[in-house]
């Protein structure tokens, strides 16, 4: 078949999709109170069309979380299995479970980590249940590391 050129758009990675495996629903910006909705409007401050155009989106698991499955998908995103081939890209990891699955070591949220091919931005999970977003300045801190990594201008 046709080879698709590797995407250079930043990749947003979430935990799991309750709605099924289709990646187009990963971190979807609706409903507004969902993780995708909050990431789009609150954290990134973007309109929905712009958000959908500017980012690739993926979840590590479908239906229910298992670390084994999550690690397998994370490995392929990192290039060991070629789910998103083509080397360098910027990947935004949302939440501690996602960061753990990528096996980057233990880093605090709001940090930027590089490996050979990619740049990873570590953020708290954008669900309404994540208390880290309630800290004053959390959104500013997130936008600042996203700018540093070139994810947003």
N, C-alpha and C positions, 0 to 999 in steps of 0.2 A: 504493500500500500504506500500511500504518500508519506514521506517522512515529514513530521511537523517540526519546525524549527523550535528549539528550546525557548520557553518563555523567559523573558527578562523581567517580567513584572514581579514585584515582591509577592511572596507566598504567605498567606495567613494560615496558621495551623491551630485548630481547636481540638477539643477532646473527642466528642462523638456527636453523631447526628441522630436524634430520635426519629427523624422522618425518613430514614433510609439511606441507601448508599450513593445516590446520585450526587457527585461533587458540586453540582450547581446549587444544591441546597446547603452546602457547608457554610456555616457562619452567614447564612442569608440574612439580609437586613430587616426582615419582617418575621414575626411581629416586632414592634418597636422595643418591647421590653426584653426580647431575646438577646442572647449573647452577641449575635451578629448585628442586631439593631442597635445595641448599646455601643458596640465597637465602632460602627459606622457614624452614628450621630454624636455620641457623647465623647468618645475617645478621639476619633479622627476628625470630627466636626465636618463630615462630608454629606452631601446629598446622596440618595440611594443610587442613582444612575452612575454618578462619578465613582462611588465606592465599587460598584460591580465592574466598571470599566478598568479601574486602576490596579486591581489585585486579583491574583489567583487565590483560591481558597480550598482548603482540604481539612478533613477530620481524620484523626488516627483510628477511630473505632466507629462501628455502626451498631446502633441499638443498645449495646451495653459495653461498659469499659472493661477491657482486660489488658493488663500491662504487657503480656506476651504479644498480643495482636498489635498493640500500640508501638512496641519496640520494632516489630517487623516493618510496619509502615514507615516509621521514622527512619529506619535504616535505608529503605528505598528512596525516601526523600533526600537523604544525605548523599545519595548517589551510589550506594553499594549495590542497589538492585535496579536502578535506572527507571524508577517511576517518573521522575522529572529529570531526564538526562540533560547534560549540557553544562554541568559544572556550575560556575559562579552564579549565585543569586542571593538575594536577601530574604531571610525567612523570619517571620514574626511568630514566636512561640507563646501561646496564650495559656498561662497557668502552670502551676508546679508539676502536675501530672504529665503534661505535655513535655515540659523541659526535662523531667526525669527520663521519659521515654527516649529522648534524643541523646541521652548519655553524655551530656556535655560537662558533667561534674555538677557541683552545687553552686549556683549563682543566685544572687538576690534578684528579685524582679527590678525592672527599670535599668537593666544593664545590657551591654552589647558584647557579644563573644564572637570571635572569628575562628574558623577552622581553615583547612587548606583551601577549600573552594568557596565557602559561603560565610555570610555574616548573619548572626542570629541576634534578634532583639527579643529579650525576655520581658514579658509583661504579665501582670496578674490576669487571671481569667476574667473576661468582661461580663460575667453573669451578674445579675443583681444581688446574688448571695455573697459575692466576694467582698469582704470587708476592706481589703486594701485600697479599693477605690474611694472609700469614704474619708481617707486621710486627706487633710487639706493639701492642695498642690499636686495630688496624684496625677490628674489629667495633664497638667503642665509638664510634670516629670516624664510622663509617657510620650508626649509630643516632642519633648526635647531629645530623648534617645532615638525616637523614630526619625527626627531630622538628622541627628548625628550619623545614623546608618543610611541616610539617603532614601528612606521610605516615603517620607513626606517632605515637602519643601518648607 
